[in-house]
Amino acid sequence: MDPIFQSLQTVVDRYDELNEQLADPAVAGDGQKYMALSKEAGEMRETVEVYTRYQQVIQAIQEAEELLDDAEMAPLAKEDLAGLKPEKAQLEDQLKILMLPKDPNDDKNIIMEIRGAAGGDESSLFAADLLDMYRRYAEKQRWALSIIDEATTEVGGYKEVAVMITGDNVYSKLKFESGAHRVQRVPSTETQGRVHTSTATVGVMPEFEEIDFELAESDLEEEFFRSGGAGGQNVNKVSTAVRLIHKPTGIMVKMQEERTQIKNRDKARKLLASRVYDFYAQQNEAAYAEQRKSAVGTGDRSERIRTYNYPQNRVTDHRIGLTLNKLDRVMNGELGEVIDALIIADQTAKLAELNNA
């Protein structure tokens, strides 16, 4: 049997152990422990169910093969094998995918940053359109999206905007969105009907807690200043806005969304932690990315990952060669088909690596 199957019984044993603990009244009375064990068991449930079915199919194949020498039962046994053997192969592939090493960030919330890039005002408008697309997708997933930092343009777009998206498995579905997004359309300011090409960049970072990444206070430089723009009596009277600088990397964030200095600092610190972690993570992955590009690309911000062609109602993901003539639906938040294809491509690439190892 493939080496990947050797640890399956360990998974089953751990799943059984978890269910025994969950049935213990003492555990049921400890809400935090019960939730943690329930989550761990839930993550194993599909693997255990598929493996149980796989074992049943293996047993059924053995029984059918034993009947092949029986002249009376052989036709029925052959008919059973014709269905069981393809199912066995399908279950093996499914189990391999389920047993692939899981990205430890997959179940985390994210901070997403969208910036207008090449194309002036049109790129800022496209950045706003991308935000609307992700907002609608988040609504369909029953996630929550909130803006934590923004810089708008005079035409109603975004020079840059940072949002937090919270919910179940957010990072696992949106981690492949990092990169340069290209739009081809006639801008609202275009008087001669010519199609322009503009770009906006998207960065997706998992939300990190202190247990994941510690932002040392000694590495921080902070400044407090007065907020600008609408905001009531505090604006330009009290220094509630915060600017944090991570001295080792020079990464800086500012926050003035909240009315108090403490709340702005908390938000700024969370955003800074994710940006610094992302900075170091990209450095660590750079050497690996040079050796192997997965089916979904490196996720580098400068890499053009997708084109949105409005005249032809077409969206193309260049990393996996996927083209859909339903741009209107994609921009309305129907991203599932694209995201599912990216996840499958990533899993396929990892399986190929595993099989070639």
C-alpha positions in Angstrom: 0.0 0.0 0.0 1.1 3.6 -0.7 3.1 5.0 2.3 0.5 7.7 2.7 -2.1 5.1 3.9 0.1 3.9 6.7 -0.9 6.7 9.0 -4.7 6.4 8.3 -5.2 3.9 11.1 -3.6 6.4 13.5 -6.1 9.0 12.3 -9.0 6.5 13.0 -7.6 5.7 16.4 -7.3 9.4 17.3 -10.9 10.0 16.0 -12.3 7.2 18.2 -10.3 8.6 21.2 -11.7 12.0 20.6 -15.3 10.7 20.5 -14.7 8.9 23.8 -13.5 12.1 25.4 -16.4 14.1 24.0 -18.8 11.6 25.6 -17.2 12.2 29.0 -19.4 14.4 31.2 -16.3 16.1 32.7 -15.3 17.2 29.2 -18.8 18.2 28.2 -18.8 20.5 31.2 -15.6 22.3 30.1 -16.8 24.5 27.2 -13.4 25.5 25.9 -12.0 22.0 25.9 -15.1 20.5 24.4 -15.0 23.0 21.6 -11.3 22.3 20.9 -11.9 18.5 20.8 -15.0 18.9 18.7 -13.1 21.0 16.1 -10.3 18.4 16.0 -12.8 15.5 15.5 -14.6 17.5 12.9 -11.4 18.0 10.8 -10.9 14.2 10.9 -14.5 13.1 10.2 -14.4 13.1 6.4 -11.1 11.2 6.3 -12.4 8.6 8.7 -15.6 8.2 6.7 -13.8 7.8 3.4 -11.3 5.4 4.9 -14.1 3.3 6.4 -15.8 3.1 3.0 -12.4 2.2 1.4 -12.0 -0.7 3.8 -15.5 -1.9 2.9 -14.7 -1.8 -0.8 -11.4 -3.7 -0.3 -13.3 -6.4 1.6 -16.0 -6.6 -1.1 -13.4 -6.9 -3.8 -11.7 -9.8 -2.0 -15.0 -11.6 -1.6 -15.9 -11.0 -5.2 -12.6 -12.3 -6.4 -13.0 -15.5 -4.4 -16.2 -16.2 -6.3 -14.6 -16.0 -9.8 -13.9 -19.7 -9.7 -17.5 -20.5 -9.1 -19.2 -20.9 -12.5 -22.6 -20.0 -11.2 -21.5 -16.9 -9.2 -18.7 -15.7 -11.5 -20.9 -13.4 -13.8 -22.3 -11.7 -10.7 -18.8 -11.3 -9.2 -17.5 -9.8 -12.4 -20.3 -7.3 -12.4 -19.6 -6.3 -8.8 -15.8 -6.0 -9.5 -16.6 -3.7 -12.5 -18.1 -1.2 -10.1 -15.9 -1.8 -7.1 -12.4 -1.4 -8.7 -13.1 2.1 -10.1 -14.5 3.1 -6.7 -11.4 1.8 -5.0 -9.2 3.9 -7.3 -11.4 7.0 -6.7 -11.3 6.5 -2.9 -7.5 6.1 -2.9 -7.1 9.4 -4.8 -9.6 11.1 -2.3 -7.7 9.7 0.7 -4.4 10.9 -0.7 -5.8 14.4 -1.0 -7.3 14.3 2.5 -3.9 13.1 3.9 -1.9 15.8 2.2 -0.1 18.1 4.8 -2.5 20.9 5.7 -1.6 24.5 5.4 -1.6 25.6 9.1 -3.2 28.9 8.1 -6.1 27.5 6.2 -8.7 27.9 8.9 -7.6 31.5 9.7 -9.2 34.8 9.1 -7.4 37.1 6.6 -6.3 40.7 6.1 -6.7 41.6 2.4 -5.0 44.6 0.8 -6.1 45.9 -2.6 -4.2 48.7 -4.4 -4.8 50.5 -7.6 -1.6 50.0 -9.7 -1.1 50.8 -13.4 -3.8 52.9 -15.0 -4.4 56.0 -12.9 -8.0 56.7 -11.9 -9.2 53.6 -13.7 -7.0 51.3 -11.6 -8.4 52.9 -8.4 -12.0 52.2 -9.7 -11.0 48.7 -10.5 -9.6 48.3 -7.0 -13.1 49.3 -5.7 -14.7 46.8 -8.0 -12.5 44.0 -6.8 -13.4 44.9 -3.2 -17.1 44.7 -4.1 -16.5 41.3 -5.7 -14.9 40.0 -2.6 -17.5 41.6 -0.4 -20.3 39.8 -2.3 -18.3 36.5 -2.2 -17.9 36.9 1.5 -21.6 37.4 2.0 -22.3 34.2 0.1 -19.9 32.4 2.4 -21.5 34.0 5.4 -18.2 35.7 6.3 -17.8 39.1 7.8 -15.8 41.8 6.0 -14.8 45.1 7.5 -12.6 47.9 6.3 -9.6 48.6 8.6 -7.7 51.1 6.5 -8.4 53.0 3.3 -7.1 55.8 1.0 -9.7 56.9 -1.5 -9.4 58.8 -4.7 -11.4 61.7 -6.0 -13.2 59.6 -8.6 -14.6 57.2 -5.9 -12.0 54.5 -6.2 -9.3 53.3 -3.9 -5.6 54.1 -4.0 -5.4 51.3 -1.4 -7.7 49.6 1.0 -7.2 47.0 3.7 -10.0 44.8 5.0 -10.4 42.0 7.5 -12.5 39.0 6.5 -13.5 36.6 9.3 -15.3 33.3 9.1 -14.7 29.6 8.5 -11.7 28.6 6.4 -11.3 32.1 4.9 -7.6 31.8 4.1 -8.0 28.3 2.5 -10.3 29.8 -0.1 -8.8 33.2 -0.7 -5.0 32.5 -0.4 -4.6 32.2 -4.2 -6.0 35.7 -4.8 -2.6 37.3 -4.2 -1.2 38.9 -7.3 -1.8 41.4 -10.1 -5.3 41.5 -11.5 -5.7 43.0 -14.9 -8.9 44.7 -16.3 -9.7 45.4 -19.9 -12.7 47.8 -20.4 -13.8 51.2 -21.6 -13.4 53.6 -18.7 -16.2 55.9 -17.7 -14.0 58.8 -18.6 -13.2 57.5 -22.1 -15.1 59.6 -24.7 -14.1 57.6 -27.8 -15.1 54.1 -26.6 -11.5 52.8 -26.5 -10.7 49.8 -24.4 -8.0 50.5 -21.7 -5.9 48.1 -19.7 -5.4 48.7 -16.0 -4.2 46.7 -13.1 -4.8 46.4 -9.3 -2.9 44.2 -6.9 -4.3 42.0 -4.2 -2.4 40.8 -1.1 -3.9 38.1 1.2 -2.3 37.6 4.6 -3.5 35.3 7.4 -4.5 37.0 10.6 -1.8 36.2 13.1 -2.2 36.1 16.8 0.6 36.6 19.3 1.0 32.8 19.6 1.8 32.6 15.9 4.0 35.6 15.6 5.4 37.9 18.3 5.8 41.5 17.4 8.5 42.7 19.8 7.7 46.1 21.4 11.4 47.0 21.1 11.1 46.8 17.3 8.3 49.3 17.2 8.3 53.0 16.8 5.0 54.8 17.3 3.7 58.2 16.7 0.3 59.8 17.6 -1.3 62.5 15.5 -4.6 64.1 14.9 -7.1 62.4 12.6 -8.2 64.1 9.4 -11.5 64.1 7.6 -15.0 63.5 9.0 -15.2 62.1 12.5 -16.9 64.4 14.9 -15.5 66.5 17.7 -12.3 64.5 18.1 -11.1 65.3 14.6 -8.1 67.7 14.6 -8.5 68.3 18.4 -7.2 65.1 20.0 -4.2 63.0 18.8 -6.1 59.7 18.4 -4.6 58.6 15.1 -1.6 56.1 15.4 1.4 55.4 13.1 3.4 52.3 13.9 6.7 51.5 12.3 8.5 48.2 12.4 12.1 49.3 12.6 13.8 46.1 11.3 11.8 46.1 8.1 10.7 49.7 7.8 7.1 48.6 7.3 4.7 51.3 8.5 0.9 51.4 9.1 -1.3 54.2 10.2 -4.8 53.9 11.7 -7.4 56.6 12.3 -10.7 54.7 11.9 -11.5 54.6 15.6 -12.3 57.4 17.9 -9.8 56.4 20.6 -6.0 56.1 20.6 -6.2 52.6 22.2 -8.5 51.1 19.6 -6.5 52.6 16.7 -3.3 51.2 18.2 -4.8 47.8 18.6 -6.0 47.8 15.0 -2.6 49.2 13.7 -0.7 46.6 15.6 -2.8 43.7 14.2 -2.3 45.0 10.7 1.4 45.6 11.2 1.9 42.1 12.6 0.3 40.5 9.5 2.4 42.6 7.1 5.6 41.9 8.9 4.9 38.2 9.1 4.0 38.2 5.4 7.3 40.0 4.6 9.3 37.3 6.4 7.2 34.5 5.0 7.8 35.7 1.4 11.5 35.9 2.0 11.6 32.3 3.3 9.5 31.1 0.3 11.5 32.9 -2.3 14.2 30.2 -2.6 11.5 27.5 -2.8 9.5 29.4 -5.4 12.6 29.6 -7.6 12.9 25.8 -7.6 9.2 25.0 -8.2 6.3 27.0 -9.4 3.0 25.3 -8.5 0.0 25.1 -10.8 -1.3 28.2 -9.1 1.8 30.3 -9.3 4.0 31.8 -6.6 1.4 34.3 -5.3 4.0 37.1 -5.9 2.3 40.5 -5.9 3.9 41.3 -9.3 2.6 38.2 -11.0 -0.3 38.8 -13.3 -2.7 36.1 -12.2 -6.1 37.0 -13.8 -7.6 39.1 -16.6 -11.1 40.6 -16.4 -12.2 41.4 -20.0 -15.5 43.4 -19.9 -16.2 43.7 -23.7 -16.2 39.9 -24.0 -17.7 39.2 -20.5 -14.7 36.9 -20.0 -12.4 36.2 -17.0 -9.2 34.2 -17.4 -7.0 32.8 -14.7 -3.6 32.6 -16.3 -2.0 30.2 -13.7 -4.3 27.3 -14.6 -5.5 28.3 -18.1 -9.1 28.7 -16.9 -11.4 30.9 -19.0 -15.1 31.6 -18.1 -17.5 33.6 -20.2 -19.3 34.8 -17.1 -17.5 37.9 -15.9 -20.7 39.6 -14.8 -21.4 36.7 -12.5 -17.9 36.5 -11.1 -17.9 40.3 -10.3 -21.2 39.6 -8.5 -19.3 37.4 -6.1 -19.8 34.0 -7.8 -16.1 33.1 -7.4 -16.7 29.5 -6.4 -15.9 27.9 -9.8 -12.6 29.8 -10.0 -11.5 29.2 -6.4 -12.5 25.5 -6.6 -10.4 25.1 -9.8 -7.4 26.7 -8.1 -7.7 24.4 -5.1 -7.9 21.3 -7.3 -4.9 22.4 -9.3 -2.9 23.0 -6.1 -3.9 19.5 -4.8 -3.0 17.9 -8.1 0.4 19.5 -8.1 1.1 18.3 -4.6 -0.1 14.8 -5.4 2.2 14.7 -8.4 5.1 15.7 -6.1 4.1 13.0 -3.6 3.9 10.3 -6.3 7.3 11.4 -7.8 9.1 11.5 -4.4 
